[in-house]
């Protein structure tokens, strides 16, 4: 295979993911957030996570990285963390009113960004893209 005529799919996918990620982070930043903050807010609003460890698994962020984001979000008044009375080693995470407000603001940003990404794609193309991305992920998963 000639790489110039047929660039490796991994390279194309990586470049595309970085460009889309940067654009989404720019959109989130303009609204006072970021992609990691959005991931945390979205997970807390849509998935039953009982503690910080479950939140890390659901978001897909390493524990130390998540702790960094949670520390900043707590300092910004977006969430609270408290020790579980039944297990003092476990932190329970909850959104504050400010976190709820940022969630709603970023949800609108995410919706607008999704519409931007889908520009010019038919429903059939969107379905094909989703299927192909799922297959690529499965090809590299354990």
C-alpha positions in Angstrom: 0.0 0.0 0.0 1.3 3.4 -0.9 0.9 5.7 2.1 0.6 8.9 0.2 -2.3 7.6 -2.0 -3.9 5.8 0.9 -2.9 7.4 4.2 -3.2 5.0 7.2 -6.7 5.1 8.7 -5.3 5.5 12.2 -3.5 8.7 11.1 -6.6 10.1 9.4 -8.7 9.2 12.4 -6.2 10.7 14.8 -5.9 13.9 12.9 -9.7 14.2 12.5 -10.3 13.4 16.2 -7.8 16.1 17.2 -9.3 18.7 14.9 -12.8 18.0 16.1 -11.7 17.9 19.8 -10.0 21.2 19.5 -13.0 22.8 17.8 -15.4 21.4 20.4 -13.1 22.5 23.3 -13.1 26.0 21.7 -16.9 26.0 21.6 -17.1 24.8 25.2 -14.5 27.4 26.3 -16.5 30.2 24.8 -19.4 29.2 27.0 -17.3 28.9 30.2 -16.5 25.2 30.1 -14.3 22.6 28.5 -14.8 19.1 27.1 -13.6 17.4 30.3 -15.9 19.6 32.4 -18.8 18.8 30.0 -18.0 15.0 30.2 -18.2 15.2 34.0 -21.4 17.3 34.1 -23.1 15.1 31.5 -22.1 11.9 33.3 -23.4 13.2 36.7 -26.7 14.2 35.0 -27.3 11.1 33.0 -25.7 8.1 34.7 -26.2 6.7 38.1 -22.7 7.1 39.6 -22.5 6.6 43.3 -18.9 7.9 43.8 -15.8 9.4 42.4 -14.3 6.0 41.3 -17.5 5.2 39.3 -17.5 8.7 37.8 -13.9 8.1 36.6 -14.9 4.8 34.9 -18.0 6.3 33.3 -16.2 9.4 32.0 -13.1 7.4 30.9 -10.6 9.7 32.6 -7.8 8.4 34.7 -8.3 8.8 38.4 -5.6 11.4 39.0 -6.7 13.5 35.9 -10.3 13.3 37.1 -9.3 14.4 40.6 -7.6 17.5 39.0 -10.8 18.4 37.1 -13.0 17.7 40.1 -10.7 19.9 42.3 -11.1 22.8 39.8 -14.8 22.3 39.4 -15.3 22.2 43.2 -13.2 25.4 43.5 -15.4 27.0 40.8 -18.5 26.0 42.8 -19.8 23.6 40.2 -19.9 20.5 42.4 -19.5 19.2 45.9 -17.6 16.2 47.2 -18.1 14.7 50.5 -17.0 11.5 52.2 -19.4 8.6 52.2 -20.4 8.0 55.9 -20.5 4.3 55.2 -17.0 4.2 53.7 -14.7 7.2 54.5 -12.4 6.4 51.6 -15.2 7.0 49.0 -16.1 10.5 47.8 -19.7 11.3 46.8 -20.0 13.9 44.0 -23.0 16.1 43.4 -23.7 19.1 41.2 -24.4 22.5 42.8 -26.9 25.0 41.3 -24.0 26.6 39.4 -23.1 23.2 38.1 -26.6 22.6 36.9 -26.6 26.0 35.2 -23.3 25.3 33.4 -24.7 21.8 32.4 -27.6 23.5 30.7 -25.4 26.1 29.0 -22.9 23.5 27.7 -25.7 21.2 26.6 -26.8 23.9 24.2 -23.2 24.3 23.0 -22.9 20.5 22.5 -26.2 20.4 20.5 -25.1 23.3 18.3 -21.7 21.6 17.8 -23.3 18.3 16.9 -25.4 20.1 14.3 -22.3 21.7 12.9 -20.6 18.3 12.7 -23.5 16.8 10.8 -23.6 19.5 8.2 -23.8 18.0 4.7 -24.3 14.4 6.0 -27.3 12.4 5.1 -29.0 10.2 7.7 -27.6 7.2 5.8 -24.0 8.7 5.9 -24.3 9.4 9.6 -25.4 5.8 10.2 -22.6 4.5 8.1 -20.0 6.7 9.9 -21.3 5.5 13.3 -21.0 1.9 12.2 -17.5 2.3 10.8 -16.3 4.1 13.9 -17.7 1.4 16.1 -16.0 -1.3 14.0 -12.7 0.6 14.1 -13.0 0.8 17.9 -13.8 -2.9 18.1 -10.8 -3.7 15.9 -8.4 -2.2 18.5 -10.3 -3.2 21.7 -9.2 -6.0 23.9 
